[in-house]
């Protein structure tokens, strides 16, 4: 059975645009998936990336055009300048980690809902009430918002170290158990044909 490690950031617009497709592709091909939220700004600083606000204006302009086009192609709502971006991604990431360990809900929906809260809902995912609502909507215990935070914080930090060691430099980023790497929302089709054994 194939396995996919899915590295992502809860404030990433392209993680939002991926939606629940990683889980759907994994299920279609009998693969398992582990969700690994990480600190994208920490990842950028470790791997040569630059935060969006510090990029050359040419890159900033292209990023916004690309986001707009991808959202339109996917028929997904997207606010190019959300009210709460950037924000502290750690609390939502801790909750996702806790939910993954607790089980009992739809993890793909949780990740999709948290990222949608930023990019389609203009909500601050650093706030407990926003995270709690996403947990409940995805079928998890809302109290996971503040349970096991120390263990979740340790795993969150470990995810970053693991990502750097394995060649991750952006989000979303997928690595299979055969070390095939796929970066970006627009590489989902490539991941799928790989799982089919065609590339």
C-alpha positions in Angstrom: 0.0 0.0 0.0 1.4 3.4 -1.0 1.8 6.1 1.6 1.8 9.9 1.2 3.2 12.5 3.6 1.4 15.7 3.1 3.2 18.8 4.3 1.1 22.0 4.3 0.5 25.3 6.1 -2.8 26.4 7.4 -2.3 29.9 6.0 -1.2 28.8 2.5 -3.6 29.8 -0.3 -2.5 26.9 -2.4 -3.2 24.5 0.5 -6.7 25.9 0.6 -7.0 25.4 -3.2 -6.0 21.7 -2.8 -9.1 21.2 -0.7 -9.9 17.6 0.0 -8.3 16.3 -3.1 -5.2 14.7 -1.4 -7.5 12.4 0.6 -9.7 11.6 -2.4 -6.7 10.7 -4.5 -5.2 8.6 -1.7 -8.5 6.8 -1.2 -9.0 6.1 -4.9 -5.6 4.4 -5.1 -5.6 2.6 -1.8 -2.9 4.9 -0.3 -2.6 6.1 3.2 -1.9 9.7 4.0 -0.3 11.5 7.0 -1.0 15.2 7.5 2.0 17.2 8.5 1.2 20.9 9.2 4.3 23.1 9.5 5.5 26.6 10.0 5.8 27.8 6.4 7.7 30.9 7.3 10.2 28.8 9.2 10.4 26.5 6.1 11.1 29.5 3.8 13.9 30.7 6.0 15.5 27.3 6.1 15.2 26.5 2.4 15.9 29.7 0.6 12.3 30.9 0.3 11.0 34.4 0.8 7.8 35.4 2.6 5.2 36.8 0.1 5.4 40.4 1.5 9.2 40.5 1.0 9.2 39.2 -2.6 10.0 41.4 -5.6 6.8 43.2 -6.8 6.9 41.1 -10.0 6.6 37.9 -8.0 3.9 39.3 -5.8 1.9 40.4 -8.8 2.3 37.0 -10.4 1.3 35.1 -7.2 -2.0 37.1 -7.0 -2.8 36.4 -10.7 -2.0 32.7 -10.3 -4.1 32.4 -7.2 -7.0 34.2 -9.0 -6.8 31.9 -12.0 -6.4 28.7 -10.0 -9.4 29.6 -7.9 -11.5 30.3 -11.0 -10.5 27.0 -12.6 -11.4 25.2 -9.5 -14.6 27.2 -9.0 -13.6 28.1 -5.4 -14.2 31.4 -3.7 -11.0 33.3 -2.9 -10.2 36.6 -1.3 -6.9 37.7 -2.6 -6.3 40.0 0.4 -7.9 38.2 3.4 -8.5 40.2 6.5 -6.4 37.9 8.7 -3.3 37.1 6.6 -0.7 36.5 7.8 -1.8 35.2 11.2 -0.4 32.8 13.8 -0.8 29.3 12.2 0.4 27.4 15.2 -3.0 27.0 17.1 -4.8 25.7 14.0 -1.9 23.4 13.3 -1.9 22.0 16.8 -5.6 21.3 16.6 -5.1 19.4 13.3 -2.4 17.3 14.9 -4.5 16.6 17.9 -7.4 15.6 15.6 -5.3 13.3 13.6 -4.3 11.5 16.8 -7.8 11.5 18.2 -9.5 10.2 15.1 -13.3 10.1 14.8 -13.7 12.9 12.3 -12.9 13.9 8.7 -9.3 15.2 8.7 -9.4 16.2 5.1 -12.5 18.3 5.7 -10.9 19.9 8.8 -7.8 21.0 6.9 -10.0 22.3 4.0 -12.3 24.1 6.4 -9.4 25.7 8.4 -7.8 27.0 5.2 -11.1 28.1 3.8 -11.7 30.1 6.9 -8.7 32.3 6.0 -9.1 32.5 2.2 -12.9 32.4 1.8 -14.3 33.3 5.2 -12.1 36.2 6.3 -11.7 34.6 9.7 -8.7 34.5 12.0 -7.6 30.9 12.5 -5.4 31.9 15.4 -8.7 32.3 17.4 -10.0 29.3 19.5 -13.7 29.9 18.5 -12.8 29.7 14.8 -10.8 26.5 15.2 -13.4 24.9 17.5 -16.1 25.5 14.9 -14.0 23.9 12.2 -13.3 20.9 14.5 -17.0 20.4 15.2 -18.0 20.8 11.6 -15.5 18.1 10.6 -16.9 15.7 13.2 -14.2 16.1 15.9 -14.5 17.1 19.6 -14.3 20.9 19.7 -12.3 20.6 22.9 -9.3 19.4 20.9 -8.7 23.1 20.3 -6.7 23.2 23.6 -6.0 19.5 24.4 -2.5 18.0 24.2 -1.0 21.3 23.1 2.5 20.4 24.3 2.6 17.2 22.4 1.1 18.9 19.4 3.6 21.8 19.6 6.5 19.2 19.7 5.1 17.4 16.6 4.6 20.7 14.8 8.2 21.6 15.3 9.3 18.1 14.3 7.3 18.3 11.1 9.4 21.3 10.1 12.6 19.4 10.8 11.3 16.4 8.9 10.3 18.5 6.0 13.7 20.2 5.7 15.5 16.8 5.9 13.3 15.3 3.2 13.5 18.1 0.6 10.4 20.1 1.2 10.5 23.8 0.4 6.9 25.0 0.0 3.3 24.0 0.5 1.4 22.0 -0.3 4.1 19.4 -0.7 3.6 15.6 -1.1 6.2 12.9 -0.7 5.5 9.3 -1.4 7.0 6.3 0.3 9.3 5.9 -2.8 10.5 9.5 -2.3 8.7 10.9 -5.3 8.0 14.6 -4.5 5.2 16.8 -5.7 5.0 20.5 -5.0 2.0 22.7 -5.4 -1.8 22.5 -5.9 -1.2 22.2 -9.7 0.7 19.0 -9.3 -2.2 16.9 -8.0 -2.7 15.2 -11.4 1.0 14.3 -11.4 0.7 12.7 -8.0 -2.3 10.7 -9.2 -0.7 9.3 -12.3 2.3 8.4 -10.2 0.1 6.4 -7.9 -1.3 4.7 -11.0 2.2 3.7 -11.9 2.4 5.7 -15.1 5.2 8.1 -14.1 
